[in-house]
Amino acid sequence: MTKFNIIRKDSTFSTNDDAKLAGPFEVIAAREQLAGRGRIGHAWHAAPGESLAFSAVLPAPEDPLHASSLPLVAGLAVCEALGGECRIKWPNDIFHGGRKLGGILCERTGDNIVAGIGINVNETAFPAEIAARATSLRLATGRKQDIDAVLGRILDRLGRDYEEWLAHGFARFTGRYAARDFLIGRRISVFQIDGDPSPVSGVYGGVRADGSILVGDLPVYAGEVHVEVLQPTAENSEIFQIDKSAAILV
């Protein structure tokens, strides 16, 4: 099983930037991250001493199509390590109870992929602009969490899943992914860039073996997903009743 060497920092601007100078299977973990970022240039709020921010360096497969599904494997590893109601919102968000719990940013650097992972762990409040959309493990579970223990659980699962993914590809994970899929039963719009005037819209059809998703009948390989309001029908009524967050734009 993959073993990681953890390098801890009190404060850094970006664990992903630090990890680009690290070696394979090294992990940069910071108590405070001053300039964390998500996909498409989004900022990542991380409260000092309350969030988990780390980046793991993983050797990349030669096939770029194979490499493109690593964020999904990392997201699944996080969800299964944390358990409970954790769900994955394609391609890189972690949700709990309809609110965002964490995010993943994978970046290629030379022969490696840096998998940056941020998790809200012990926050009890968030800035006003994200308070209605964010949560933490502490808020979700009702108890304070040991951040080092959370990191250990995630790295243990990520190490095992990375080896399986490297050997067999993402097709081996589609069943497990479906069980944690936040988008099941929803109508979505996928924006290729911020402010995209012509997003791809339709009913979400699930993730495919190559890591892309179906939106209606169209395969989509990259973009940012917005969930549209979904009205209950005979086909989706059970899902709608279980998770009212289907009616929230996220």
C-alpha positions as CSV (number, residue, x, y, z in Angstrom):
1,M,0.0,0.0,0.0
2,T,1.2,3.5,-0.8
3,K,2.9,5.2,2.2
4,F,3.1,9.0,2.4
5,N,5.8,11.2,4.0
6,I,4.0,14.1,5.6
7,I,5.7,17.5,5.8
8,R,3.9,19.8,8.2
9,K,3.9,23.6,8.1
10,D,2.4,26.1,10.4
11,S,1.6,28.5,7.6
12,T,2.0,28.7,3.8
13,F,0.5,30.5,0.8
14,S,-0.4,27.3,-1.1
15,T,0.2,23.7,-0.3
16,N,-0.1,22.9,-4.0
17,D,2.6,25.3,-4.9
18,D,4.8,23.8,-2.1
19,A,4.1,20.3,-3.3
20,K,5.2,21.1,-6.8
21,L,8.8,21.2,-5.4
22,A,8.3,18.0,-3.4
23,G,8.9,14.4,-4.4
24,P,6.6,11.5,-5.2
25,F,4.4,10.4,-2.2
26,E,5.3,13.5,-0.2
27,V,2.4,15.4,1.4
28,I,2.5,19.1,2.4
29,A,0.0,19.8,5.2
30,A,-0.5,23.3,6.6
31,R,-2.2,24.6,9.7
32,E,-2.9,27.8,7.8
33,Q,-3.1,28.4,4.1
34,L,-3.0,32.1,3.0
35,A,-3.7,31.8,-0.7
36,G,-5.6,28.6,-1.2
37,R,-7.4,28.2,-4.5
38,G,-9.9,26.0,-6.2
39,R,-10.7,25.3,-9.8
40,I,-11.1,28.1,-12.4
41,G,-9.2,30.5,-10.1
42,H,-11.7,30.4,-7.2
43,A,-10.4,31.3,-3.8
44,W,-10.6,28.7,-1.0
45,H,-11.4,30.0,2.5
46,A,-9.4,28.1,5.2
47,A,-9.7,29.1,8.8
48,P,-6.3,28.9,10.6
49,G,-6.1,25.8,12.8
50,E,-9.7,24.7,12.0
51,S,-9.3,23.5,8.4
52,L,-7.4,20.7,6.8
53,A,-5.3,21.8,3.9
54,F,-2.8,19.4,2.3
55,S,-1.4,18.4,-1.1
56,A,-0.2,14.9,-2.0
57,V,2.3,14.3,-4.8
58,L,1.3,11.2,-6.9
59,P,3.2,9.9,-10.0
60,A,1.1,10.3,-13.1
61,P,0.2,7.6,-15.6
62,E,1.5,8.1,-19.1
63,D,-2.0,8.3,-20.6
64,P,-3.5,11.8,-20.1
65,L,-7.0,10.5,-20.3
66,H,-6.2,8.1,-17.5
67,A,-4.8,11.0,-15.5
68,S,-7.8,13.2,-15.9
69,S,-10.0,11.0,-13.6
70,L,-7.7,11.3,-10.6
71,P,-9.8,14.2,-9.1
72,L,-12.8,11.8,-9.0
73,V,-10.8,9.1,-7.3
74,A,-9.5,11.6,-4.8
75,G,-13.0,12.8,-4.1
76,L,-14.3,9.3,-3.6
77,A,-11.4,8.6,-1.2
78,V,-12.3,11.7,0.9
79,C,-16.0,10.8,1.0
80,E,-15.4,7.2,2.0
81,A,-12.8,8.2,4.6
82,L,-15.2,10.7,6.2
83,G,-18.2,8.5,5.8
84,G,-21.7,9.6,6.8
85,E,-23.6,11.7,4.3
86,C,-20.5,12.9,2.3
87,R,-21.2,13.2,-1.4
88,I,-19.2,14.1,-4.5
89,K,-20.3,16.9,-6.7
90,W,-18.5,16.4,-10.1
91,P,-15.8,17.1,-10.7
92,N,-14.2,18.3,-7.4
93,D,-16.5,19.3,-4.6
94,I,-17.3,17.5,-1.4
95,F,-20.8,18.0,0.1
96,H,-22.5,17.1,3.3
97,G,-26.2,17.7,3.9
98,G,-26.4,19.8,0.8
99,R,-23.6,22.2,1.8
100,K,-20.0,22.3,0.7
101,L,-17.6,20.6,3.0
102,G,-14.4,20.6,0.9
103,G,-12.8,20.7,-2.5
104,I,-10.0,19.2,-4.6
105,L,-7.6,20.7,-7.1
106,C,-5.3,18.4,-9.1
107,E,-2.5,20.0,-11.1
108,R,0.1,18.3,-13.3
109,T,3.7,19.1,-12.6
110,G,6.3,17.2,-14.6
111,D,5.8,13.5,-14.1
112,N,3.6,14.0,-11.1
113,I,0.1,15.1,-10.2
114,V,-0.4,17.3,-7.2
115,A,-3.7,16.5,-5.5
116,G,-4.6,19.4,-3.3
117,I,-7.4,18.8,-0.8
118,G,-9.1,21.2,1.5
119,I,-11.7,20.2,4.2
120,N,-13.6,22.3,6.6
121,V,-13.0,20.5,9.9
122,N,-13.7,22.4,13.0
123,E,-15.2,25.7,11.8
124,T,-18.4,26.8,13.6
125,A,-19.0,29.9,11.5
126,F,-18.2,31.1,7.9
127,P,-17.9,34.5,6.2
128,A,-21.4,35.9,5.3
129,E,-20.9,35.4,1.6
130,I,-20.6,31.6,1.9
131,A,-22.3,30.9,5.3
132,A,-25.5,29.6,3.7
133,R,-23.6,27.2,1.4
134,A,-20.8,25.9,3.6
135,T,-20.4,23.4,6.4
136,S,-17.7,21.6,8.5
137,L,-17.3,18.2,10.0
138,R,-17.9,19.7,13.4
139,L,-21.2,21.3,12.3
140,A,-22.2,18.1,10.5
141,T,-21.4,15.7,13.3
142,G,-22.0,17.9,16.3
143,R,-18.5,17.2,17.8
144,K,-15.0,18.6,17.5
145,Q,-12.7,16.6,15.2
146,D,-9.0,15.6,15.5
147,I,-7.5,17.2,12.3
148,D,-4.5,14.8,12.3
149,A,-6.8,11.8,12.5
150,V,-8.9,13.1,9.6
151,L,-5.7,13.5,7.5
152,G,-4.6,10.0,8.4
153,R,-8.0,8.5,7.4
154,I,-8.0,10.3,4.1
155,L,-4.4,9.4,3.2
156,D,-5.0,5.8,4.1
157,R,-7.9,5.6,1.7
158,L,-6.3,7.7,-1.0
159,G,-3.2,5.5,-1.0
160,R,-5.2,2.3,-1.5
161,D,-7.4,3.8,-4.2
162,Y,-4.5,5.4,-6.0
163,E,-2.9,2.1,-6.5
164,E,-6.1,0.5,-7.7
165,W,-6.8,3.4,-10.1
166,L,-3.2,3.4,-11.4
167,A,-3.5,-0.4,-12.3
168,H,-7.1,-0.5,-13.5
169,G,-8.4,3.0,-14.3
170,F,-11.5,4.8,-13.2
171,A,-13.9,2.1,-14.6
172,R,-13.2,0.1,-11.4
173,F,-14.7,2.9,-9.3
174,T,-17.9,3.8,-11.1
175,G,-20.2,1.8,-8.8
176,R,-18.7,3.2,-5.6
177,Y,-18.8,6.7,-7.1
178,A,-22.5,6.4,-8.0
179,A,-23.2,5.6,-4.3
180,R,-21.7,8.9,-3.3
181,D,-22.9,11.0,-6.3
182,F,-24.4,14.3,-5.2
183,L,-25.9,15.0,-8.7
184,I,-28.1,11.9,-9.0
185,G,-31.6,12.9,-10.0
186,R,-30.8,16.5,-10.8
187,R,-31.0,18.8,-13.7
188,I,-27.7,20.7,-14.2
189,S,-25.9,23.3,-16.2
190,V,-22.2,22.9,-16.9
191,F,-20.2,26.1,-17.5
192,Q,-16.9,25.8,-19.3
193,I,-15.7,29.1,-17.8
194,D,-17.0,31.7,-15.4
195,G,-19.8,33.7,-17.2
196,D,-20.2,31.1,-20.0
197,P,-23.1,32.4,-22.0
198,S,-24.0,29.0,-23.4
199,P,-23.7,26.3,-20.7
200,V,-24.6,22.6,-21.5
201,S,-27.9,21.9,-19.7
202,G,-29.9,18.8,-19.1
203,V,-30.7,16.0,-16.7
204,Y,-27.6,14.5,-15.1
205,G,-27.0,11.0,-16.5
206,G,-24.2,9.9,-14.2
207,V,-20.4,9.5,-14.5
208,R,-18.8,7.3,-17.2
209,A,-15.9,5.0,-17.1
210,D,-13.6,7.7,-18.5
211,G,-14.5,10.2,-15.8
212,S,-16.8,12.3,-18.0
213,I,-20.5,12.8,-17.2
214,L,-23.6,12.7,-19.3
215,V,-25.8,15.8,-19.5
216,G,-28.9,14.6,-21.3
217,D,-27.3,12.6,-24.1
218,L,-24.1,14.7,-24.3
219,P,-20.8,13.7,-22.7
220,V,-19.1,16.5,-20.8
221,Y,-15.4,16.2,-19.9
222,A,-14.8,19.5,-18.0
223,G,-16.6,22.4,-16.5
224,E,-18.3,23.8,-13.4
225,V,-21.7,22.4,-12.5
226,H,-24.6,24.4,-11.3
227,V,-27.6,22.5,-10.0
228,E,-30.9,23.8,-11.2
229,V,-34.3,23.7,-9.5
230,L,-35.8,20.2,-9.9
231,Q,-39.5,19.6,-9.5
232,P,-40.6,16.1,-8.2
233,T,-41.8,13.6,-10.8
234,A,-42.8,10.0,-10.7
235,E,-39.3,9.1,-11.7
236,N,-37.4,11.2,-9.2
237,S,-39.8,11.6,-6.3
238,E,-37.9,9.3,-4.0
239,I,-34.6,11.1,-4.5
240,F,-36.4,14.5,-4.2
241,Q,-37.9,13.5,-0.9
242,I,-34.6,12.2,0.5
243,D,-32.6,15.3,-0.4
244,K,-34.4,18.6,-0.6
245,S,-31.1,20.3,-1.5
246,A,-32.0,19.3,-5.1
247,A,-33.9,22.6,-5.2
248,I,-30.9,24.7,-4.3
249,L,-28.6,26.4,-6.8
250,V,-25.1,25.4,-5.7
